[in-house]
């Protein structure tokens, strides 16, 4: 164990949640009493319905967003934002972050098997997926609460009221870890009338059945509840596993005896996902001044296979280094094997049959209170969330006789409280002021098998383990923010604000067990056990940051707005819990700790709604500099994860958004976007990719003589220069009382590097995507049948790439052997038939 014990535990966080819940209840009760003492006021308006509105008689749909912590029309705020309404979410089946990214230019989600669980990228800025300790540069916010873990992609998001994609630094209102942008999801609330929705569907490609049941019930004029349930099961999968049965030979370090173990191929169809999601919302509006909103939800997600989208996308010889019997290339085919059966029976968190899997569980509760005074709105948002991820992974992803497997058990807890006040005085100057407290804890355990490790003298659970890991990080965040809103002229508004963040993190890492062959003194001294000198790495980190922001807005007319802004942002430094304490590293403690990432720059734009609300034309230009960009590197030759801070990177570009809904053709909407983004490193002394030759730029000497390169001027990862989208939707109500609708949506991405280190073997060439849907039902939405298709051209592309474990050699020499490249693949073509009933 570590040299010190953490004082904060899950019980501590739960006690904090209970105390805060009592405080909120007291605030609500006090507010009601205060209101009773005040002059009687009319009852507040009933909660709004979330059902899809009737078809417009031409003209654009208005979408209300909360990008500045207050309800505003999307065209009224000086922020580059893509807003997706509840009707669009339902029409296009945007029920996960991956589905949202597959439909949105410049936003990508690369699903990963371990580490952070995903890499989220906006405008070419994102965070690596290989370290569980690195927060994402694209913050995910659910019902006003920040969720920083990449593994949030395992959450299912349905019954949504809207989706907001905010681009660029967003620190003032969303706090830390929003240097690249924010994905804000708002779930539906109870409505003023009873509403019952039942939805069932079947996706033909993966053989997936799913069902939803939603009940929104107003219990009284002031109290309503909404229950939303979703379940799904795949009998097939997205990827075909062509792994083959093989053998794995272990050699006992205690006796020298070798044993051959039978290895079977993992499930042929992956991921065979099973999912269950539930959410309960209670909304209470006892007066027109007070609103109390309580949400509780939980998710269970299980898949057959952990790295089910890991494709060996490129190999120097065209065939896998670890298994030359199969060829490499981009497709929806993987090669993975189960853990040997006899080993699986004693390995922690392995299934008894050795099957690969990923199981994600979570629950969360959020309480939001809004209390309106005559000129002031007070808001409190309290949240507790927990998630746990267990998996068994074939971590070489190449169905090889040498074998590399791992199992993991990791948990994350977070408690937060945000309080803020927004003024609405009838004079030119108003303000918002607030504060945030957050307590977090991450616990991480992993067991890794490779190189035929065995030791009969070890504990039964460690007999076949090469090395195990144990790590934890306890975090505290205190943050204060404020903004002044000044209407200096009737058509000109200036806002200025700043957020201060103070963070502390206490972390440790150790490898409780290392096979003697791999420990110091053995023939392959790679890993440092906890009992050896330097075997426990501790870190006490403190970070402080000021993130200012200023914006000027000019509205020459009610439907035309010009704006210019200066924005900054801050992303936590931290500790890479899933790294490796390697004897071959020049400085293990440095490998684990990394500095904060910051961003600063300018954006100017125009938002217009023209032709009597028929045409939306938005344009913005931006340039932002990122300092100490956090980049994770897997050294496949020495089994070491190292988090680096790139000296700098800059993104600059232009974004155009058009939407046209002519009143002469009711129900028709045409939309399109075009985006130019130039994302380049300004200065980055980086490690070379495995096997890189001197004539490919690997000419510098880094720490301890390691081969390095200078990446100044090279693109960042997942940074296409051009992206675009185009769509058309049409809805027609017929004289018979029936309604017909169709939509076709396309998305284009230019080429990009999958690697953060400009490896030319990870170039993803440009591609087009095509989605379409058709629906038919009653005009009053009583029932509807829909056919929803995504990636109809079945195009394969990858959203991240890295060197394959145990491949590549001779880095920095003319005879270097290039490592195999693992790509994080996308979802293939899906076609779902869906039936919905509402009443």
FENWO-V125657 format. One record per residue. N is the residue number from 0. RES is the residue in one small letter. PHI is phi in whole degrees, 0 to 359 (* if undefined). PSI is psi in whole degrees, -180 to 180 (none if undefined). Layout:
n res phi psi
N RES PHI PSI
N RES PHI PSI
This chain:
n res phi psi
0 x * 174
1 x 286 172
2 x 285 -15
3 x 218 155
4 x 258 142
5 x 287 137
6 x 281 -30
7 x 275 134
8 x 226 176
9 x 299 -38
10 x 298 -38
11 x 299 -44
12 x 294 -39
13 x 294 -40
14 x 298 -41
15 x 300 -40
16 x 297 -42
17 x 296 -44
18 x 300 -45
19 x 294 -37
20 x 298 -41
21 x 294 -38
22 x 297 -42
23 x 294 -41
24 x 298 -41
25 x 297 -42
26 x 299 -43
27 x 296 -44
28 x 296 -44
29 x 298 -38
30 x 295 -41
31 x 296 -43
32 x 297 -42
33 x 298 -38
34 x 291 -38
35 x 296 -33
36 x 284 -22
37 x 278 168
38 x 304 141
39 x 301 138
40 x 239 153
41 x 296 150
42 x 302 143
43 x 294 161
44 x 296 145
45 x 295 151
46 x 303 146
47 x 285 149
48 x 286 149
49 x 253 1
50 x 295 153
51 x 299 135
52 x 289 161
53 x 295 160
54 x 300 138
55 x 288 150
56 x 273 58
57 x 79 165
58 x 92 160
59 x 281 153
60 x 278 132
61 x 274 135
62 x 236 127
63 x 266 132
64 x 234 169
65 x 233 40
66 x 296 -23
67 x 244 31
68 x 62 26
69 x 205 150
70 x 287 123
71 x 213 152
72 x 294 140
73 x 302 -27
74 x 276 -3
75 x 258 -2
76 x 248 140
77 x 275 62
78 x 220 140
79 x 285 110
80 x 218 140
81 x 251 120
82 x 250 133
83 x 238 121
84 x 281 169
85 x 298 -35
86 x 295 -41
87 x 292 -37
88 x 301 -46
89 x 291 -43
90 x 298 -36
91 x 253 5
92 x 54 56
93 x 266 73
94 x 253 16
95 x 204 162
96 x 298 -35
97 x 294 -39
98 x 292 -36
99 x 295 -45
100 x 293 -35
101 x 292 -12
102 x 248 3
103 x 233 118
104 x 299 144
105 x 77 -13
106 x 252 124
107 x 230 151
108 x 232 116
109 x 257 106
110 x 290 134
111 x 238 159
112 x 279 -30
113 x 215 -153
114 x 58 -132
115 x 289 -17
116 x 90 -16
117 x 187 159
118 x 239 117
119 x 258 130
120 x 227 137
121 x 226 132
122 x 53 34
123 x 80 8
124 x 244 124
125 x 204 -176
126 x 240 152
127 x 291 157
128 x 264 -9
129 x 279 -14
130 x 242 127
131 x 288 -17
132 x 274 -8
133 x 266 120
134 x 286 159
135 x 281 145
136 x 284 -18
137 x 258 110
138 x 282 139
139 x 255 123
140 x 240 124
141 x 241 118
142 x 51 43
143 x 83 7
144 x 240 136
145 x 282 131
146 x 239 107
147 x 269 -12
148 x 280 135
149 x 298 -23
150 x 288 -1
151 x 298 -16
152 x 297 -19
153 x 283 -10
154 x 285 143
155 x 263 133
156 x 242 113
157 x 218 174
158 x 52 52
159 x 266 148
160 x 273 -35
161 x 190 164
162 x 233 134
163 x 237 127
164 x 247 106
165 x 260 127
166 x 258 145
167 x 86 175
168 x 304 136
169 x 222 44
170 x 288 -37
171 x 303 -48
172 x 262 -21
173 x 244 -3
174 x 80 -153
175 x 293 161
176 x 65 36
177 x 229 42
178 x 290 -32
179 x 264 -24
180 x 152 -171
181 x 221 137
182 x 251 109
183 x 252 124
184 x 244 131
185 x 238 120
186 x 279 162
187 x 287 148
188 x 254 167
189 x 299 150
190 x 256 -179
191 x 277 -14
192 x 234 153
193 x 300 139
194 x 216 130
195 x 231 128
196 x 232 129
197 x 235 129
198 x 226 135
199 x 223 143
200 x 210 165
201 x 218 125
202 x 260 125
203 x 283 -37
204 x 295 -50
205 x 269 -1
206 x 55 53
207 x 251 126
208 x 255 143
209 x 214 156
210 x 212 148
211 x 228 145
212 x 225 124
213 x 230 129
214 x 231 122
215 x 245 117
216 x 231 118
217 x 280 108
218 x 287 -36
219 x 218 -176
220 x 295 -21
221 x 241 -5
222 x 230 128
223 x 221 154
224 x 231 154
225 x 221 124
226 x 245 128
227 x 230 126
228 x 232 142
229 x 217 137
230 x 221 147
231 x 211 157
232 x 210 135
233 x 259 132
234 x 264 -6
235 x 230 -136
236 x 187 180
237 x 270 -31
238 x 240 148
239 x 261 127
240 x 266 119
241 x 252 26
242 x 297 154
243 x 238 154
244 x 298 141
245 x 210 -162
246 x 228 159
247 x 226 124
248 x 255 126
249 x 249 151
250 x 237 123
251 x 288 120
252 x 294 -24
253 x 276 -33
254 x 241 -17
255 x 80 2
256 x 280 135
257 x 261 143
258 x 229 135
259 x 262 128
260 x 247 137
261 x 284 137
262 x 237 129
263 x 251 153
264 x 293 145
265 x 286 -179
266 x 309 137
267 x 292 -37
268 x 251 127
269 x 224 141
270 x 260 -4
271 x 49 50
272 x 291 139
273 x 239 135
274 x 216 140
275 x 222 129
276 x 226 141
277 x 217 146
278 x 216 136
279 x 239 128
280 x 239 131
281 x 239 123
282 x 237 126
283 x 235 122
284 x 234 76
285 x 295 -26
286 x 219 174
287 x 284 -4
288 x 262 -30
289 x 246 132
290 x 227 127
291 x 242 125
292 x 233 119
293 x 242 130
294 x 230 132
295 x 231 136
296 x 212 163
297 x 209 153
298 x 224 138
299 x 232 127
300 x 222 128
301 x 225 136
302 x 231 151
303 x 274 115
304 x 95 140
305 x 259 -43
306 x 257 52
307 x 290 -12
308 x 248 17
309 x 272 110
310 x 247 135
311 x 283 97
312 x 278 -28
313 x 210 135
314 x 226 144
315 x 299 -35
316 x 263 -4
317 x 90 -11
318 x 233 156
319 x 299 136
320 x 295 -41
321 x 276 -20
322 x 211 86
323 x 297 -4
324 x 284 -12
325 x 233 151
326 x 269 158
327 x 263 161
328 x 153 164
329 x 279 115
330 x 196 -176
331 x 260 43
332 x 237 135
333 x 235 169
334 x 223 102
335 x 216 149
336 x 237 153
337 x 290 167
338 x 289 138
339 x 309 138
340 x 302 -46
341 x 291 -30
342 x 287 -40
343 x 299 -30
344 x 293 -21
345 x 244 -9
346 x 281 129
347 x 303 137
348 x 62 22
349 x 262 143
350 x 291 151
351 x 297 -25
352 x 265 4
353 x 80 4
354 x 295 143
355 x 284 147
356 x 199 167
357 x 218 124
358 x 237 123
359 x 239 130
360 x 230 145
361 x 205 157
362 x 211 155
363 x 205 152
364 x 225 135
365 x 228 129
366 x 242 124
367 x 238 128
368 x 239 128
369 x 240 127
370 x 232 122
371 x 258 119
372 x 269 -177
373 x 300 -41
374 x 228 21
375 x 210 135
376 x 246 122
377 x 259 135
378 x 227 136
379 x 232 131
380 x 233 116
381 x 243 136
382 x 216 142
383 x 231 130
384 x 222 149
385 x 219 140
386 x 217 152
387 x 225 136
388 x 232 124
389 x 238 143
390 x 204 163
391 x 233 126
392 x 234 137
393 x 271 91
394 x 275 4
395 x 266 -16
396 x 58 27
397 x 223 18
398 x 47 52
399 x 256 150
400 x 296 -24
401 x 289 -32
402 x 68 130
403 x 217 118
404 x 229 159
405 x 209 149
406 x 237 154
407 x 213 149
408 x 222 112
409 x 225 143
410 x 226 152
411 x 221 132
412 x 238 144
413 x 212 133
414 x 237 133
415 x 218 151
416 x 221 124
417 x 239 134
418 x 231 138
419 x 210 162
420 x 225 135
421 x 235 125
422 x 269 158
423 x 216 49
424 x 289 152
425 x 272 53
426 x 209 172
427 x 299 -27
428 x 251 128
429 x 227 178
430 x 206 161
431 x 230 139
432 x 218 144
433 x 195 175
434 x 212 157
435 x 223 138
436 x 235 135
437 x 219 137
438 x 238 131
439 x 227 158
440 x 211 132
441 x 242 129
442 x 242 136
443 x 219 130
444 x 223 141
445 x 210 146
446 x 234 128
447 x 237 136
448 x 236 132
449 x 190 174
450 x 57 26
451 x 67 31
452 x 292 139
453 x 201 148
454 x 203 100
455 x 292 -16
456 x 278 -10
457 x 278 170
458 x 301 149
459 x 308 -39
460 x 292 -23
461 x 259 1
462 x 306 -43
463 x 254 9
464 x 277 133
465 x 284 -47
466 x 199 153
467 x 239 161
468 x 233 147
469 x 218 128
470 x 205 157
471 x 203 153
472 x 222 129
473 x 252 129
474 x 235 150
475 x 226 135
476 x 230 131
477 x 237 126
478 x 219 138
479 x 233 144
480 x 215 155
481 x 202 153
482 x 218 138
483 x 253 131
484 x 246 115
485 x 237 116
486 x 273 86
487 x 285 -26
488 x 218 162
489 x 305 -29
490 x 248 4
491 x 233 130
492 x 233 137
493 x 239 133
494 x 235 146
495 x 214 138
496 x 203 173
497 x 206 150
498 x 236 131
499 x 254 134
500 x 231 130
501 x 238 125
502 x 231 145
503 x 231 144
504 x 222 130
505 x 244 126
506 x 222 156
507 x 215 158
508 x 214 139
509 x 208 161
510 x 246 93
511 x 302 -34
512 x 225 135
513 x 227 130
514 x 303 136
515 x 307 -31
516 x 295 -30
517 x 260 -4
518 x 270 163
519 x 306 135
520 x 96 -16
521 x 271 176
522 x 290 -23
523 x 231 73
524 x 284 84
525 x 257 -41
526 x 246 141
527 x 262 117
528 x 286 162
529 x 300 -30
530 x 282 -12
531 x 272 160
532 x 305 133
533 x 76 14
534 x 280 -17
535 x 241 122
536 x 255 121
537 x 247 150
538 x 213 130
539 x 243 109
540 x 243 141
541 x 228 133
542 x 229 142
543 x 226 141
544 x 208 142
545 x 247 126
546 x 238 97
547 x 275 163
548 x 205 143
549 x 214 142
550 x 218 141
551 x 239 133
552 x 235 134
553 x 235 125
554 x 239 93
555 x 291 -21
556 x 213 165
557 x 295 -22
558 x 247 17
559 x 226 130
560 x 220 136
561 x 242 144
562 x 213 157
563 x 220 140
564 x 216 151
565 x 244 124
566 x 227 149
567 x 227 166
568 x 201 163
569 x 221 137
570 x 236 136
571 x 305 139
572 x 284 178
573 x 176 -152
574 x 223 128
575 x 273 90
576 x 300 -30
577 x 261 17
578 x 288 -171
579 x 230 132
580 x 273 93
581 x 258 137
582 x 291 -17
583 x 267 -4
584 x 280 145
585 x 285 -25
586 x 203 83
587 x 306 -46
588 x 303 -36
589 x 293 -33
590 x 298 -27
591 x 270 -30
592 x 259 144
593 x 217 156
594 x 276 163
595 x 295 154
596 x 254 135
597 x 231 159
598 x 219 147
599 x 204 143
600 x 171 -167
601 x 233 154
602 x 215 134
603 x 234 150
604 x 198 170
605 x 224 136
606 x 235 125
607 x 226 144
608 x 233 108
609 x 243 175
610 x 54 52
611 x 57 50
612 x 63 33
613 x 255 -25
614 x 233 128
615 x 250 125
616 x 229 111
617 x 238 140
618 x 218 134
619 x 216 150
620 x 236 143
621 x 213 157
622 x 209 124
623 x 225 138
624 x 255 133
625 x 250 128
626 x 249 139
627 x 58 42
628 x 305 128
629 x 278 121
630 x 229 127
631 x 259 141
632 x 232 129
633 x 256 114
634 x 274 99
635 x 292 -18
636 x 274 -30
637 x 243 12
638 x 53 54
639 x 227 131
640 x 264 133
641 x 223 129
642 x 262 121
643 x 251 156
644 x 252 110
645 x 296 138
646 x 306 -49
647 x 195 162
648 x 208 154
649 x 225 136
650 x 245 138
651 x 213 145
652 x 183 -175
653 x 225 138
654 x 230 133
655 x 237 134
656 x 229 130
657 x 231 141
658 x 212 132
659 x 227 124
660 x 230 89
661 x 290 136
662 x 289 -22
663 x 289 -18
664 x 230 80
665 x 304 137
666 x 93 -10
667 x 265 132
668 x 224 128
669 x 248 136
670 x 218 157
671 x 192 153
672 x 224 153
673 x 218 130
674 x 226 129
675 x 249 126
676 x 222 125
677 x 246 100
678 x 247 115
679 x 221 147
680 x 291 137
681 x 270 -36
682 x 200 121
683 x 205 101
684 x 280 104
685 x 240 154
686 x 294 151
687 x 284 150
688 x 286 155
689 x 300 123
690 x 87 4
691 x 296 136
692 x 270 159
693 x 301 -37
694 x 287 -3
695 x 257 12
696 x 105 -3
697 x 274 78
698 x 235 -3
699 x 257 164
700 x 246 123
701 x 258 -160
702 x 305 139
703 x 56 27
704 x 79 10
705 x 291 147
706 x 288 132
707 x 229 170
708 x 218 160
709 x 255 121
710 x 258 14
711 x 304 129
712 x 88 -9
713 x 274 151
714 x 292 149
715 x 287 175
716 x 281 151
717 x 51 53
718 x 231 70
719 x 297 140
720 x 291 -39
721 x 238 134
722 x 223 155
723 x 201 163
724 x 210 156
725 x 210 143
726 x 208 154
727 x 221 135
728 x 226 145
729 x 217 135
730 x 227 131
731 x 229 127
732 x 264 128
733 x 263 163
734 x 299 -24
735 x 284 -3
736 x 88 7
737 x 260 159
738 x 230 139
739 x 236 139
740 x 218 153
741 x 212 145
742 x 217 143
743 x 228 128
744 x 227 134
745 x 237 154
746 x 218 137
747 x 241 140
748 x 230 132
749 x 287 179
750 x 286 159
751 x 200 164
752 x 277 134
753 x 280 -22
754 x 264 151
755 x 282 -4
756 x 242 26
757 x 55 36
758 x 287 116
759 x 296 -17
760 x 283 -4
761 x 249 17
762 x 291 125
763 x 261 120
764 x 286 162
765 x 299 155
766 x 204 160
767 x 246 145
768 x 240 148
769 x 226 123
770 x 241 152
771 x 203 156
772 x 208 153
773 x 221 142
774 x 215 152
775 x 212 134
776 x 185 -170
777 x 281 150
778 x 299 -33
779 x 274 11
780 x 66 17
781 x 298 -38
782 x 209 157
783 x 205 141
784 x 246 132
785 x 225 145
786 x 242 119
787 x 240 121
788 x 242 138
789 x 230 146
790 x 49 53
791 x 295 -21
792 x 276 -2
793 x 56 45
794 x 274 133
795 x 266 135
796 x 211 162
797 x 243 153
798 x 239 38
799 x 150 149
800 x 206 153
801 x 206 166
802 x 295 139
803 x 286 140
804 x 303 142
805 x 62 25
806 x 234 157
807 x 85 151
808 x 194 167
809 x 65 33
810 x 301 132
811 x 86 5
812 x 241 156
813 x 300 -25
814 x 264 18
815 x 302 141
816 x 256 120
817 x 291 134
818 x 289 152
819 x 295 148
820 x 250 121
821 x 269 128
822 x 250 142
823 x 272 103
824 x 280 164
825 x 268 -177
826 x 272 134
827 x 286 -171
828 x 301 134
829 x 230 140
830 x 225 118
831 x 241 137
832 x 259 125
833 x 230 137
834 x 236 129
835 x 234 136
836 x 235 132
837 x 230 142
838 x 200 none
